[in-house]
Amino acid sequence: MTTTNNQERRNQLMMKEIIPFDQRLNSRLNKQKITILQVNLGKHYN
């Protein structure tokens, strides 16, 4: 149970950081960029 709570907390913190950063850049992430990011993170952590 604690791991899911930590995961949720981390996700909430990440969203708080990511959204203003995205707005500051005045650009929106598209699906392609997100997919590339996920692939790169997957390679790094797996």
Buried (B, 14 or more C-beta within 10 A) or exposed (E): EEEEEEEEEEEEEEEEEEEEEEEEEEEEEEEEEEEEEEEEEEEEEE
